Amino acid sequence: MYPLLHMVGSRVNRITQLSLLTATGMFLAGCTALLPSSKEETVSPWHRFDQVKSAYDSIASGKTKSELKDLGFDLEGSPNLQILSYLDVATMIQFIPATELDPGLQECLQARGECRAYVLELQRLQTRRVGNFWSDFFNFRRKTDRTGWRFKALLVLVNDRVTYKLWSGTPSIETYKDERYPLGPLQGSGDKAGEKLFNLVF
């Protein structure tokens, strides 16, 4: 009877060990999903760079605020919209000779209080850490990927009609950062100790 119990016990131990190894493997494989990530998004109707650029290209001189709203540029209800006066516009272009100014900008300066400029800055950025979870967790090595896009538009209106527009941006952002800390979690200890000593002495 004892040999039988021994055989059963050995089989149970092997099953337990196999289960533990399987669980450990699954845990280690899923550790990457535990790495931190973040998103930075400006609230807007567009999710891709080409979408907002296409809408911008549809803006023609003379478009009204109502027509701009139909294109997605709501100059009265959009969040994160910067509004400039004609004096702000004058400051921006002060180093450009008057003879070289775009007619739309000249019209803005002449209209004075009837001129308003709008600056719209849009971005969609995603930052995520990649690589080995334990190296990241114990601060030995941290790899960071950042992807997304940015778009910035300037719209100048006189009497609520577009007279000038300008854009800039980055259609595709892809950056990679690799930080190495040979001392791991102790890396910052020396710096902090040196800082404390400096504060005590000085």
N, C-alpha and C positions, 0 to 999 in steps of 0.2 A: 504493500500500500504506500509506503514511504517513497519508493522510486517513482510511483505514479504522481504523487504530490509534487515531487521534485521536478518532474517533466512539465507538469501544469504550471508550476511556479516559474520555471525557466521561460516557458512560452509567453506567460503574462509579462515577464520582465522585458523580453524582446519586443513585444507589442508596445509596451509602455515606452521603451527607448525609441522605437521607430516613430511613435506618435510625437514624442518630444522633439525629435530631429526634424520631422515634417513641420511641426508648429514653428520651430525656430527658423527653419528655412523660409516659411511663408512670412514670418515677422520681418526677417532681414530683407526679403524681397520687397516688402511693402514699406520699408523705412523711407524710401525716397519720397513717397507721398506725404511724409510728415515734415518735409522741409518747408520753410515759410515761403509765401509768395504774396504779392500785392498788386493792386491795379490803381491807376490814376486815369480818370475819365472826366472830360468836360461834358456836361449834359447838353446834348444836341440831337437833331434828327438823323445825323450821319454816323455810320459805324466804320466807314472806310475812307481813306484819303481821297480816292478817286471820286467818291460820291460828293463830297463837299467841294472838290475842285470843279466837278461838272456843274454843280449848282452855281458856283461863283462865275464860271465862264458864261452862264446864261444872263448875267447882269449886264445890261446895256445902259448907256448914258440916257438919262431921262426917266428911268424906272422910278416908280413911286414907292412909298413905304408899303402900301398895300400889295403891290406886285412883288416886292422883295419878300414879304411874309409868305406869299404863295410859293416862293422858291426855297423857303426854310429859314430865311434871315429875318427873324422877328425883332425889329429894332426897338420895340417897346416892351416886349414880354420876355426876351431871352435873358437867362441868368449870365453872370460873368461878362457882361458887355460894358466896355469902357466908352464913355461919351466925352468928346472933346469939343471945345469952343473954337471959334475962328482964331483966337489968340494962341491956343495950343497948336493949331495947325501952322500958324505963322512961326512959332518957335521951332517946330519940326523942320521947316524948310528955309530957315533964315540964312543958311549958307548957300542957297541956290539963287543965282542971279534972277531978278524978276523977268528978264527977257527970255529965260530958259524954262520958266515955270509952265507946267501944263495949263491949258486954258481953263480946265475945270477947277484947278487950285486958285488960279487968278480970280475966277468968279466967286469962289468961297471968300477970299480976302476982301473983295469988293462988297460982298453982301453982308459982311460983318455978322450981326446978330441973327441973321436969317440962315447962317451956315452952321451945320453940325457935322462932326465926323464921328464915326463909330469904329472901334477896334474890337474885333472878335478873335479870340485865341482859343483854338480847339486842340485837344490832344487825347490820345488813347494809348496808354503805356501799361505794359505788364512786366513786372519784375518777379523772377522766381529763382530760387537757389537750386542748383543741380549738383550732382556728384554723390559722393559717399556720405550717408547720413551721419555715421559716427565721427568721421573727420570733421564734419560741419558742427555737430553737436558739442564736441570737445574742443572746438576752435583751433584745430590744426590746419585745416584748409577749407576755404569757402569759395565756391564758384557761383557766380551770379549771371544770369542771362536777362537782358532787357530788350523787349521788342515793342513796336508800335509805330505811331506817326504823330506829327504836329502840323498844324495849319494856322496861319495868321492872316487876317484880311483887314484892310482899311477901306472904309466906304465914306465918301464925302458927299453930303447932300445940301443943296440950297433950296429952300422952300419945299422941303420933303421930296426932292427929286435928285437922283444920282448925277453928280457932275464929274466924279473921279473915283477910281478904285485902284487898289494895289494889293498884291498878295505875296507871301513868302511861306516857306514851310519845309518840312522834311518828309517826303513820301514814305520812306521806310527806315525805321530805326532798328538796328541790330547791334547791340554791344555785349561784350563778354568781359567779365572781371574775375580774375583768379588771385585770391589772397592766400598767402602761406604764413603760418605762425608756428615755427619749429617748437616753441615751448608750450603750445596748446593753450589751455586755460590759464597758465602762469605767464603768458606773454606780456600782459599788461601790468603785472605785479611790480616789475622793476621800474616801469615808467611812473606808476603811482607813488612808489617809495621815493623816487628821485624828486618828484613834485612836492611831496610832504617835507623832505629834507630842505629843498629850496625855500619853501615857505617859512620853515623854522629859522633858517639862517638869515634870510632877508625879510 
